[in-house]
Amino acid sequence: MMKVPLNIEVNKKMTKNYSDTFFEEIKLLAKFPEKSQLEGLKIHKEAAPSVIQAAQSLFDKGLISQRDGGYLTDSGLETASHLHHVLIALK
């Protein structure tokens, strides 16, 4: 297997294309159960503003059923499943 040197400058530019909210969305989406629409999350008013904003963004994208969490929608369930596969591969 050939090793490819990691270009740090390119990687920094790539991560700058993603907002902090994007990463908060990923973390929040990863907390939902992978295979169940019967379990959800409740984001409390005391939660960090970044978490509240992430939940709002996931709701706006149609991935969760409520602005403050709720359940994964069909699209959210599929997206969370893909995310879980990525996370498993990166462990």
Number of C-alpha atoms within 10 A of each C-alpha: 3 4 5 6 6 8 8 9 8 9 10 10 10 10 10 9 9 10 10 12 17 16 13 18 20 14 14 19 26 16 12 23 18 20 12 11 15 9 12 16 18 13 16 11 10 8 11 11 10 15 20 22 18 25 28 18 18 25 21 13 11 15 22 26 18 20 17 20 23 19 22 29 16 14 13 22 21 15 16 23 18 12 17 18 11 11 11 8 8 7 5
